[in-house]
Amino acid sequence: MRNLAKSIFISTLPVYGLVAGIYALTQVINEFSLPWLGAALGALTIGIFFAVILAFRPIARTKPNAPELTLLITITAVFALVTAFVNKPLQITPMVLALVNGVGWLVYIFWYSSFGDRSNNEFLQVGQQLPIFELENEKGEKISSKTYEGSTTLWMFYRGNWCPLCMAQIREIAKQYQEMAKRGVKVALISPQPHGHTRQLAQKMQVPFDFLVDVKNQAAKQLNILAENGLPKGMEVLGYDSDTVMPTVLMTNAQGKIIFADLTDNYRVRPEPATFLKVLDEQVAVA
């Protein structure tokens, strides 16, 4: 139920930000007032943030609490509330919008973005053998994780083509594929999305990675990285299942042992390719 609420929330907040922001801005233009200005700035900040990461400039990560945006939206909310009380007559609507801006953003930062502590995952600890699980390639052929033993492998479980941060992270890794290849690393990108979506991504990226499908999230369930109702509500119409996976990056050595594990507790916080390369180079130095 908790994740279903998150699914509905994240589908609503970006739309609210743009609609409320444009509405408040028209009020400022038609009849300038400070409360409406504060409400407009806060809502537009929310709307533009999502518009940017969804369409204009996909990013792979942000700071955990996005302090600059959080401060800006908080200030605009307080500004709208204070000026509404000072100026008479009292303007209720911009006050309500300002409150929704502030509360909505804080809920997004501290509730929606968080998966909770995942560091105690019993299956994915550094030094452990990676459990054996089954996937399918983009053609629908079954692939066992055990077939990757014998090579160092980077495993990236991503939510799907619909997730802009996942796509930005994959692009980052794709740009480093030559560095990965120099170190003899195989890259396995895994999502529960339909095979057709995975084929589209493989064709788009044009890199020698393995694009794999976790059918019905069987591997995610086995590894305890399932995100029930993790899909933004409404995106089921594009063919995605409502359940998805929590972004997870692993690296295993040739013996199949985990040498790196990033189980982020915040979907906006993800490791950079430089981190993987550093781990690889440290392993070589030790060997």
C-alpha positions in Angstrom: 0.0 0.0 0.0 2.9 2.3 0.8 4.5 1.9 -2.6 1.1 2.3 -4.3 0.8 5.7 -2.6 4.3 6.5 -3.9 3.3 5.4 -7.4 0.3 7.8 -7.4 2.3 10.6 -5.8 5.1 10.7 -8.4 2.6 10.7 -11.3 0.8 13.6 -9.7 3.6 15.9 -8.5 5.2 16.9 -11.8 1.8 17.6 -13.4 0.8 19.6 -10.3 4.0 21.7 -10.5 3.5 22.7 -14.1 -0.3 23.3 -13.9 -0.2 25.2 -10.6 2.9 27.1 -11.6 1.3 28.3 -14.9 -2.0 29.2 -13.2 -0.2 31.1 -10.4 1.9 32.9 -13.0 -1.2 34.1 -14.9 -2.5 35.5 -11.6 0.8 37.4 -11.2 0.5 38.8 -14.8 -3.2 39.7 -14.5 -3.0 41.3 -11.1 0.4 41.4 -9.5 0.6 40.3 -5.9 3.5 39.0 -3.8 1.7 35.9 -2.5 0.9 34.8 -6.0 4.5 35.4 -7.0 5.8 33.2 -4.2 3.3 30.4 -5.1 4.2 30.7 -8.8 8.0 30.5 -8.2 7.7 27.4 -6.0 5.3 25.5 -8.2 7.3 26.3 -11.4 10.5 25.2 -9.7 8.9 21.8 -9.1 7.5 21.5 -12.6 10.6 22.6 -14.3 12.8 20.3 -12.3 10.8 17.3 -13.5 10.6 18.6 -17.1 14.3 19.0 -17.2 15.2 15.5 -16.0 12.4 13.9 -18.0 12.9 15.6 -21.3 15.5 18.3 -21.7 18.7 17.3 -19.8 18.5 13.8 -18.2 20.8 13.4 -15.2 22.1 10.3 -13.6 22.1 11.6 -10.0 21.4 14.5 -7.7 22.5 15.3 -4.1 20.4 13.3 -1.6 18.3 16.2 -0.4 18.8 18.5 -3.4 19.6 21.4 -1.0 19.5 24.2 -3.5 16.1 23.4 -4.8 14.8 22.5 -1.3 15.9 25.8 0.0 14.4 27.7 -2.9 11.0 26.1 -2.7 11.0 26.5 1.1 11.8 30.2 0.8 9.1 30.8 -1.8 6.6 29.0 0.3 7.4 31.1 3.4 7.5 34.2 1.3 4.0 33.6 -0.1 2.6 32.8 3.4 4.1 35.8 5.1 3.1 38.3 2.4 -0.4 36.8 2.3 -0.8 37.5 6.0 0.7 41.0 5.8 -1.3 42.1 2.8 -5.1 42.6 3.1 -7.5 41.2 2.2 -6.1 37.7 3.0 -5.5 35.6 -0.1 -6.3 32.0 0.6 -5.6 30.4 -2.7 -1.9 31.3 -3.1 -1.4 30.4 0.6 -2.8 26.9 -0.1 -0.6 26.5 -3.2 2.5 27.6 -1.3 1.8 25.1 1.4 1.3 22.3 -1.2 4.5 23.4 -2.9 6.6 23.2 0.3 5.0 20.0 1.7 4.9 18.3 -1.7 8.5 18.8 -2.3 9.6 17.7 1.2 7.5 14.6 0.8 9.2 13.9 -2.5 12.7 14.4 -1.1 12.4 12.6 2.2 9.7 10.0 1.5 9.3 9.2 -2.1 13.0 9.2 -3.0 13.9 6.9 -0.1 14.0 3.1 -0.3 15.1 2.8 3.3 18.3 1.2 4.6 19.3 -1.7 2.2 22.8 -2.3 3.5 21.7 -5.4 5.4 20.7 -7.3 2.2 21.8 -10.8 3.1 22.4 -11.8 -0.6 24.5 -8.9 -1.8 27.4 -8.4 0.5 30.9 -7.8 -0.7 32.9 -11.0 -0.4 29.8 -13.2 -0.9 29.2 -15.5 -3.9 26.6 -13.9 -6.2 23.4 -16.1 -6.0 22.6 -18.0 -9.2 19.5 -16.5 -11.0 17.9 -16.8 -14.4 17.3 -14.0 -16.9 16.4 -13.7 -20.6 18.2 -11.9 -23.3 16.5 -9.5 -25.6 15.6 -12.4 -27.9 13.8 -14.3 -25.1 16.6 -16.9 -24.7 17.3 -18.0 -21.1 20.6 -16.9 -19.5 21.9 -18.1 -16.2 24.0 -15.7 -14.1 26.5 -18.6 -13.7 27.5 -18.2 -17.3 29.3 -15.0 -16.4 31.7 -16.8 -14.1 35.2 -16.6 -15.6 34.9 -12.9 -16.3 34.7 -9.8 -14.2 31.1 -8.5 -14.6 29.3 -5.3 -13.9 25.6 -5.9 -13.1 23.2 -3.0 -13.3 19.6 -3.6 -12.3 17.7 -0.6 -13.7 14.0 0.2 -13.5 13.3 0.6 -17.2 13.4 2.9 -20.2 10.8 5.1 -18.5 13.3 6.1 -15.8 15.3 9.1 -16.9 18.0 8.7 -14.2 18.5 5.1 -15.2 18.9 6.0 -18.8 21.4 8.7 -18.0 23.4 6.3 -15.9 23.4 3.7 -18.7 24.7 6.4 -21.1 27.5 7.2 -18.7 28.5 3.6 -18.6 28.2 3.2 -22.4 30.7 6.1 -22.8 33.2 4.2 -20.7 32.7 0.8 -22.5 36.2 0.9 -24.0 37.7 1.4 -20.5 35.6 -1.5 -19.3 36.7 -3.6 -22.2 40.4 -2.9 -21.5 39.9 -4.4 -18.1 38.1 -7.4 -19.4 34.7 -6.5 -17.9 31.4 -7.7 -19.1 28.4 -5.4 -18.6 25.0 -6.9 -17.9 22.1 -4.4 -17.9 19.0 -5.9 -16.3 15.4 -4.7 -16.2 11.9 -6.2 -15.7 10.6 -4.3 -18.7 9.2 -6.1 -21.8 11.7 -7.6 -24.3 10.7 -5.1 -27.0 11.7 -2.2 -24.8 15.0 -3.8 -24.0 15.7 -4.4 -27.7 14.9 -0.7 -28.4 17.4 0.3 -25.7 20.1 -2.1 -27.1 19.6 -0.7 -30.6 19.8 2.9 -29.3 23.0 2.4 -27.2 25.0 0.5 -29.8 27.5 -0.9 -27.3 28.6 -4.5 -26.7 26.7 -4.9 -23.5 24.3 -7.7 -22.5 20.8 -6.2 -22.4 18.8 -8.7 -20.2 15.2 -9.1 -19.0 14.2 -10.1 -15.5 10.9 -11.8 -16.4 8.3 -11.1 -13.7 11.0 -9.8 -11.5 12.1 -13.3 -10.5 15.7 -12.3 -9.9 14.7 -9.1 -8.1 12.6 -11.2 -5.7 15.4 -13.7 -5.2 17.9 -10.9 -4.5 15.5 -8.9 -2.3 15.7 -5.8 -4.6 12.0 -5.8 -5.7 10.1 -2.5 -5.7 6.5 -3.4 -5.6 4.3 -0.8 -7.3 7.5 1.1 -8.1 6.2 2.2 -11.5 4.6 5.7 -11.7 0.9 5.2 -11.9 -0.5 5.3 -15.4 2.6 4.1 -17.2 1.2 0.6 -17.3 -0.4 1.7 -20.6 3.1 1.6 -22.1 3.5 -2.0 -21.4 5.4 -1.9 -18.1 4.5 -4.0 -15.1 3.5 -2.1 -11.9 6.3 -3.9 -10.0 9.9 -2.9 -10.8 13.4 -3.1 -9.2 15.3 -0.9 -6.9 18.4 0.5 -8.7 21.3 -1.8 -7.8 24.8 -2.0 -9.2 27.1 -5.0 -8.5 30.5 -6.1 -9.6 31.7 -9.7 -9.5 35.1 -11.1 -10.1 35.9 -14.1 -12.3 35.0 -16.5 -9.5 31.5 -14.9 -9.2 32.2 -13.2 -5.9 30.9 -9.7 -5.2 33.7 -7.2 -5.1 31.4 -4.1 -5.3 27.8 -3.5 -4.3 25.9 -0.2 -4.5 22.4 -0.7 -2.9 21.4 3.0 -3.0 18.8 4.0 -0.4 17.8 6.9 -2.7 16.8 6.5 -6.3 18.5 9.9 -7.2 21.8 8.9 -5.7 23.9 6.5 -8.0 27.5 5.6 -8.4 29.6 7.1 -11.2 31.5 4.9 -13.7 34.8 6.3 -12.2 33.9 4.4 -9.0 33.6 1.0 -10.9 37.0 1.6 -12.7 38.6 2.5 -9.4 37.4 -0.8 -7.8 38.7 -2.7 -10.8 42.1 -1.1 -10.7 42.4 -1.8 -6.9 41.5 -5.4 -7.5 44.3 -5.7 -10.1 46.8 -4.0 -7.8 46.0 -6.4 -5.0 46.3 -9.4 -7.3 
